[in-house]
Amino acid sequence: MHARELVDLAAVVAAHAPVLLRLRDQVSEQSVEAYWTASKSRLDRWGRSLKRISGWMESGVMKPNSAEHRLFRGVLEEILASEVLTRVWSAAMRAYDRAFGVDEMEPVARSVLIGHIEARHRVLTILVNHSGLTPEESLRLDSLRRRSERWTDLLVGRLAMDFDVCEFAVEPDRARDFAQEFVQQLHSEGGRFAWPLVLASLQASFREWLEPLSPNPDLNAKIAASILTCFPAEVFDGLGTVPSPWMLRIAQITDEAEGLIDQLLGRVASSTQGQARFRDSGRFSRRPRLDG
């Protein structure tokens, strides 16, 4: 699964997260554990990749347009683009905990977000120092960064129409402005058509901006599946957008979480493995690390 598809998923979360609160269904521990485990694995893999690439750069192995160089650029792009979903899901889990009066889901999501922000800082350091990048690549990645930040704030702003979650935006004030605009659109003539246009614009914004191959398609798919299994399947009937092929696959999911994971990952996930570990004290108190 590609990072651009995770951006698609972030939009789905922003649009449909209130369903979790209205249905009052408890998110399964298995889904939360799967999200944390896959996210931590991706953070660790990013850290190892960046460390390995630093060695290539020092040894002079990494040449422009080489496979190593494309991997390097792909890792940087994936970190920047996938942060959209990490922040939006963290905001959704904050709203979930407040609705249920618990403190269970947000700490897990926030720990992942902290690790993702650390990875982002490493990317920004690379951009500032132009380490291993041409000037054109640095400019393109910086443009991707700004694009991802703005879309993040717009999607968090969508959630902020109903919940106080702007702290998860890159610029909270901008997210609040977006929230106010969405509220105004709802009360304007034709306002109900605005959101599908927003989603179509989002998909177009990332379509041509990323490397065609994902550095971590397996872990991206696991993260997406863990989030999707938190929602009832009927949520994805009639998404109201011009869907990507991946979104069409989402629309065809079965009611069972195992069926969804089977479609996305090509295998049935274990139904009980690791639940005891999930309940161990302090399991999610340690934030994911980036060092290899």
Secondary structure, DSSP 8 states (H G I E B T S, - for coil): --HHHHHHHHHHHHHHHHHHHHHT----HHHHHHHHHHHHHHHHHHHHHHHHHHHHHHHT---TTSHHHHHHHHHHHHHHHHHHHHHHHHHHHHHHHHHHT--SHHHHHHHHHHHHHHHHHHHHHHHHHTTT--HHHHHHHHHHHHHHHHHHHHHHHHHTTTS--GGGSSSHHHHHHHHHHHHHHHTSTTGGGHHHHHHHHHHHHHHTSS-SS-S-HHHHHHHHHHHHTTS-GGGGSS--S---HHHHHHHT--SSHHHHHHHHHSS---SSTTHHHHTSTTTTTS------
